[in-house]
Amino acid sequence: MPDGTRPPALPPKVELVQQPLGILQTLRKARENLIEIIPEIATKQPIITGKTGIIRWHMVMDPEANRRILKEKLDIYPKSDVTKNILRPAIGDSMFVAEGAHWRWQRRAAAPVFSHRNIAALAPIMSASAQAVCDRLENCGGQADVFDEMVRATFEVISDVTFSGTGSMDSSGVHRAIDAYIDQTARVSLFDVLGVPTWVPRLSRVFGPNSLGNMKSIADESINARRASGPKPVPDLLDLLLEGSDPETGRQMNSAELRDNLLTFIVAGHETTALTLGWALYLCAFDPEVQEKLRAEAQSVLQGRIATGEDAARMPYCTQVIKETLRLYPPAAFLSRTAQADDTLCGRDIRRKDTVMLPVYALHRNELLWDEPDAFRPDRFGPDASHDRFSWLPFGDGPRVCIGSHFAMVEATIILSTLISRFRFERIEGRDPKPVLVLTLRPEGGVPLRISPAPQG
């Protein structure tokens, strides 16, 4: 039965607050689960405005306003100072954090790295990771935390495509470092909530542990070793970045810029795709009809083998499942900007230094934009469906759209289709994950599922 003609499948969601919170409540919620500071009315309106401490803020859930923020008036709406202060200790002034001319030249230099041709050349690494996770699940004893498995699988990919499998980093160590960084450094502070100027130090960020220091050292060593040894026979991301230059100026990244951008790709690239796959497998377990439809497509295309990069374009329903997963559980579920000039959004006056938030989680569940917004319905991304591109922002949009979005979609398609073609995933009663956002939207408690061989037909 088509998705649109049966009762909606309503997976777990965050219960949003009924009205904007005070300072202390905002601080507590923001440190525990940032989504919980979003008022429920944000899922029913195009914009809401409020004030916390001395901060005047606006939450925007309107596609036209999003287009203005992310594309038409990019210089008026740079990333918020709070966002930069949280991320800069980890990834320096990489293209994810940089603004203006410094961002533009880095983006131009790195863009060819993520061309479709280069990603196609790296796709066999994704297929090898899919095979490895299949081997592990065949011996998991009938149950596994698939989020943990996806973290391992996507780290294997990013490690190999970045450093050609030198084995110098281990996935569990990297994830522990990321967790420690989030716990000590990436949480919102009281000064952030009160609007205290960002030049006033946040003690947790000054005295927090340098949990990513080891990763920085390893990246520096790898860059120096590659400069000495020369490129690999099949260039990896490091080779491509070393060779890359700004086509307008000829400028190339120095070692520090290379390191910071590599760390951005490693930390963001594997975590966000692992989250997408973990949530997608949960949703397939939650809705067996979707899982069966996806399995039929995958088995028809793959015929028992591991998916390849060429297969990704031949499985449109798999793409629909991934896009619907990204709508319900976007890894980057909350974006923040600081207005640099007076402006107008949705008829609302925006003043210089106002905080402009794009709560992607609320945007993706807004009743004005989506029919049955809390339901899991992959067919809403089918060939006959349509939606405003700025109503679906898992990768952002405009000039700063995620540079690795195609890489992520190909990787997710290869791994998800392979797993669904070979295994059946079932929920464990009472162990549904809760979406919790600090820096990314993670499943609290992981994603434990029952796993058994899929019928082959």
N, C-alpha and C positions, 0 to 999 in steps of 0.2 A: 504494500500500500504506500503511495507517495507520502513524503514527509508532511505535506501541507494538508492531508485529509484525515490524519489520525490525531488523537489527543496529544498535546504538546509534551515533550519530555523535558522536565524542569530539573536540571542538575543543581548542585549546591551553589548558593550565591552568598554574598555578604549582605547582611541586613543593615541598610543604611540608616543614619540617624534622621529623626523627624524634623529637626531644626538645627541651624548652625550652633556650634559649641562655643563655650567660653575659653579663655586662655589655657587654664590648667587642663580642662577636658580635651582641648585640641592637642596639647602637648602629649598627654597620656595616649590618646588614640593614635597620633601620628607616629609615636615611637613603637607602638604595638602592631598597628595595622593601618597604614595611611589611608586605605579606602574608607575606613570608618569615620573619617572627618567629612566625607561627602554627604550633604543632606539628600534625603530621598527625593526631594523635589527636583533635584538635578536630572532625574530620569524622566521628567515631565515638562521641562522648560528649556528654552534655547540658551539662556544665560541667567545666572543669579549673582548677586553682589552682596558683600558683607564687609565687616571690619573686625580684626582680631588684634588687640593691642593697638599699635599705631599703623598696622598694615591694612590698607584698603585692598580688597581682593575681588576678583571676578572669576567664576567658573563658567567656561564657555562650552556649550554642547551644540553649536550651530555650524553646519558645514560651510556656509558662506563666510562666517567669522573665522573659522579655522583656516580657510583658504587665505584670508587676509593676513592672519598671524604667521602662517607657515610658508607662504609663497609671496604674496604681493607686498607685504611690509616687513620683510624678514629683519631688516636693520632696526626697526622700531621694537621688535620683540625678540631679543636674544635670550638665551637660556638664563634662568634666574641666577642671582648671585649665590643663593643657597645651594642650588644644584652644582655650580662650579666649585664651590668650597668643599662640597662632599666628595666630588669625583677627582679633583685635581691632584690630591695626594697619591692617588692610585695610578692615574693614567696621564699625569702631567698636562701639558698644553696640546694634547693630541687633537685630531680633527673633531672628536666628539665634544670637546670642551671649548676649543678655540673659536674665536669670532672674527668677523671682518676679513681683512686681507690675509691674515695668518691662517684662517680656516680655508679660504678660497684656494690658495696655492697648494695646500696639503691635499685638498679634495681633488684638484685637477691632477696632481701627481699620482694619487692612489686609484683614481677611477679606472684606468685600464687594467689594474690588477684583478678587478672583479668583472671583467668582460665575460660574456657567455662562453667564448672560446677557452679562456683560462679555466673557468669553472668546469667545463666539460672535460678538460685534461685532468682535473683533480677528482672527478666523480668516482673513478675506481677506488680511491681511498674511502669514500663513503660506502661503497658496496662492500668493501672488506670489513668495515666496522659493522655493517648490517649482518654479515655472516658471523662475525665474532659474537654479537649479542644473541643470535639464534643458537649458537653452540652453548652459550651460558644458560639460556632459558630451557634448553632441552634437559639440563641437569639441575634445575632449580628446585626440584622436589614438589612441583605443582603450585608453588606460590612464590611471589617475589615483589619487592618494591620496585615497580617499573620506573619510577622517577630516578632512583639511584642507578638503575641500569642505563637509563637514557643519558644521565650525566656522564657515566663512563664511556658510553658509545660516542657521544658528541665530542668528548674530550679527546678520544682516540683520533677522531677526524681532525679537529683543530690542531692537535699536536703534530700529526703527520703532514698536514698541508702547510704548517708554519715552519716546522723545524725538520721535516723529512724523517720523522721517526727516530730522532737521536736518543730518545729514551731519557732525556735529562729532567723531565717533569713527570710527576705521577698525579693522576686525576684526583685521588682522595686528598693528597696534600694541597693541591690547588683549591679544591672546594673548601677545605678547612680554612685556608687563607682567606677566601672570599667571605665565608661565614664570619670569621673573626673580624674582618674589616667592616662588614655590615653592622655587627653587634657593637663595635667600639667607635666607629667613625662615621658611618653612613646614616645614622639615625638623626632625626630632627632634634635640635636643642631648644631650650626655653628662649635663648636669645633669638633664634630663628623665628619663633612664634611671635615674640614681642616686637620684632622689626628692628632689633639692635643692629647698627651698621656692621657690615660684614668684615670691616677691618678690626673689629673687636674680637680677640681670639675666643674660639669655643674650646674649652679645656679638654673635652673628650677627643677633639681632633689634634690638639697639640701634644697631649700626653698619651694618646692611644697607642697600641702596639703597631709596629711597622710590619704588619702581617704579610704584606706583599713584597717585602724587601728581598726575600730569596728569589721570587719570580723575576724581579728586576735584574738581579745579579746574573741569573741564568740567561735571561734575554740578552744582556750586554755581552756575556761570554759567547753566545751563539752568533751574534752579529759580528764580533771580531774574528771568530773562527771562520765564518763564511766569507768575510772579506779576504782572508788569507788563502782559503782553499778554492774559491771560485764557485760558480753555480752548479746545481745538481743537473743530471741529464734531463729530467723533467722538472722545470723550474717550480719551486714552491712559493708560498706567499713572501717569504723572506727574500728570495732571489728577485721576485718581481718588484718588491718595494725598493730593494737596493738598486735595481736598474731604472726604476721609475723617476721621472722628472716632470716638473711643471712645463707643459708645452708652451706657455706664454713667456716664461722667464728662464727656463732651463735649470731652475733651482732643484736640487735633490735634498732629500732628508739627511740630516746629520745623525750620528749614532743615537743621541738622546731622543730625537724625534722618531726615528725608527723604532726604538724600544717602546716608547709610549704608545705608538699606534699598534705595534704588535700586541702589547698587553691589552689594549682595547679589544682587538679582535679575539684574543684568547679568552679573556674574562667574559665579554659580552657575547661573543660568537658561540661559545659552547653552552653557556648557561641558558640563554634565551631559547635556543633550539631544543635543548633538553626539556625545558619547561613546556614548550609547545607539544613535544612528543608525549611527555608524561600525561598532560591534560587530555591529549587526543586519545590515548589508549584508555584512560579512564572513561571518557565520553563514549567510546565504542563499547566498553563493558557496560556502561549505564544504559545504552540503547542498542540492544542486540540486533534490531532490524537494520540500523545503519551499519553495524559491524558486518552483517551478512552481505549487504549490498556492496560494501567496500571489498570484502573477501572475494566475491564473485568477479569483480573487476580485476583485482590483483592477480588472482589465479588464472584468469583468462589471458592476461598479458604476459605473466611471468612463466607460466607452465612449469612451476617447480623450481625455478632458478632464482638467484638473488637479483634484485632490481639493479638496473644500470642508469646512468645519466640519460641515455636515449629513451628509456622507458618512462621517465618522469612526465614527459609531455603526452604520453599515451594513456594516462590514468586521470581523467578530469575529475572523477568523483573523489579520488584521493585528495586532489587539490581543494575541492569544495569542503571536505571534512577538515582539512588543515585551516582553511580560511575561517570556517565557522568556529573552530577551536580558538583561533586568534581573536575572534570577536568576543567570545564569552570570557576568555581568560588571557587577555593581552599581557605578555611579559612586562612591557613598559606601560603600566596601567595608569600613570599619572605624570603629566608633563607640566613644567612650570616656566614661565617667562616673566621678565621684569620690563615694563613699558619704559621706553627711553624718550617718549614724546607724547603729548596729548593726542588722543585718537577717539574714534567712535566705533563700537562693536554692537550690533543688534540694537542700534538706537541708544545705547548706553554710553555715557561719557567715560572715557578711560583717561586717567591723569598720569602724568609722568611719575614714575616710580611705583605705580600700582602693580600688584602681583596679578598676573593673568594666568590662570590654571586651565589646562586642558585635561580634565579627568576622563581619560580614554575609557576607563571601565564604565562610567556613567554614560558617555557618548554612545558606546556600543550597546547599551541597554536602554536608550532613550525611546520613549513611547511615540514621540513625534517622527522618528526616523525608521523604526523597525516594528514590524508586525510580530506580536508575541515575543518581545525582546529577550525574555529570560529562557526561552525554549531553545533546545538544541535541534536546529533544522539546517543541515548542510545544503538542502535544495535552494535556500535563499541566495546561494552563490552559483546557481546553475546557469546554463547558457542563455536562458530566457529571462533571468532575473536582472534587476538593475538597482543600483544605489549610488548616491553621490559619493565620489571617491574620498571626499573629506569627512564622510560619516564613518569611515572605517580606517583607523590609523594605527595599526599594530607596528608599522615601520615608520611612523611619521609620514610626512609628505613634503612636497616642495623641494627646493634646492638641497635641503638637509635630510632628505629621505635616507633611511638606512642604506649605507653603501653595500652591505652584505645581504640585502633582502633576497636576491635571486639565489645566492649561495645557500641561504637558510631554507628556502622553499625546495630546492633540489634535494638537499640533504634530508629534510623531513619526509619528502615523498619517497625517497629510496628506502629509508629505514622503516617508515610506517607501513608501506605497502608490503615489504618483505615480511615483517612480523605478522601482519594480519593474514597474509596468505598461508602462513605455517602454523599459527597458534590461535586458540580461542581464549579470549580474556573475559573474566567474569568478576563482578563486584564481590566484595566481602562485606556482608551485612554489618552495619554499625561502624564501618571504617572508611566512610566517604571523606575525602580530603576537604579541608576548609581553605579558601583562597585568602592568603595573607600577604600584604604588600609592605615591604620596607624599601628595598631598592628595586626588586623585581617581584612579580606576583607568583609566589610559591605555594605549593600544596602543603599545608601544615600536616605533619605526620607522614609525609610521603604519599605514594599512590600504591598501596598494597592490593594486588589482584591475584585471583586464581588463574592458573595458566595450564592449558592442556593442548594436545595436538589438534589442529583444525582438520575437519573432514576435507579430503581432497576430491574435488569434483570438477 
